[in-house]
Amino acid sequence: MNEVMKRNNVKIIGQGEQTIVFAHGFGCDQSMWRFIAPKFEENYRMIVFDYVGSGNSDVNAYCSEKYSTLQGYVQDVLDIIDELELENIIFIGHSISAMIGMKTSITRPEAFNQLIMIGPSPCYVNDTDGYFGGFEKSDILELLDMMEMNFTGWASYMAPIVMDTEHPVLTQEIETSFASGHPYIARQFAEVTFFSDQRASLSQVTVPTLIIQCSNDSIVPIEVGEYLHQHLKNSTFYLMHTKGHYPHISQPEETSEIILQYLVGVSK
């Protein structure tokens, strides 16, 4: 098996001329797309993968220095694009993957047709300039300390907060996903995620973008989605009524429909 395909556990499913790349968020893996992927497999070719340290990726490929910034993850996406010779892709990224996809599109705009961001945030930390990201720096440091001291306890604490659903099965799935990660890698990915600040890059984005925001997201406040919409030219903002940070899991039908309607609209 090719090195890149093995490293990131890359799978190709579906049929169609245009390619969708699904990129999972922190603490998850490609299985998180299984609820919405069937809606696209008839008309699109789909690429799913795991970031190094997640799912069934090659954990031996993890390098702390490489993945100490988002650029390491961007490089992995670029490697997948190059390996599969992808063009005109629709990149669907959840949470921090929205920013990874965005940064990749800045590097390789000719490979992208659209960016679709689910629960994105360019910066999670509140700033003295009035920017509201939802967290104080001390909040994130406490979270990182909890991951280091009691990883399974952190997983059980965070799962109901981020899922925010009346379906305990889904909350349990997220908890299991969080807890199954490698503690050291997960903590470093969390630190990179929550302390990343991509606000200065927003003006460089040229790809049409759909921002999907949940009305009550404990990780990403509505103000963040509105900020992105304001600073991303050629962007569309859609506010879902659902709660939580994982609408593609808790409300897959609605999430799929929003994406499909957007793709039909931009293709006209």
Salt bridges, closest charged atoms under 4 A:
ASP58 OD2 - LYS6 NZ 3.37
ASP76 OD1 - ARG7 NH2 3.23
ASP76 OD1 - LYS66 NZ 2.69
ASP79 OD2 - ARG7 NH2 3.09
ASP82 OD1 - ARG108 NH1 2.71
ASP127 OD2 - ARG199 NH2 2.80
ASP129 OD2 - ARG199 NH1 3.49
GLU148 OE1 - ARG187 NE 2.89
GLU173 OE2 - ARG34 NH1 2.82
GLU191 OE1 - ARG187 NH1 2.86
ASP197 OD2 - ARG199 NH2 2.73
ASP217 OD2 - HIS245 ND1 2.72
GLU253 OE2 - LYS39 NZ 3.01
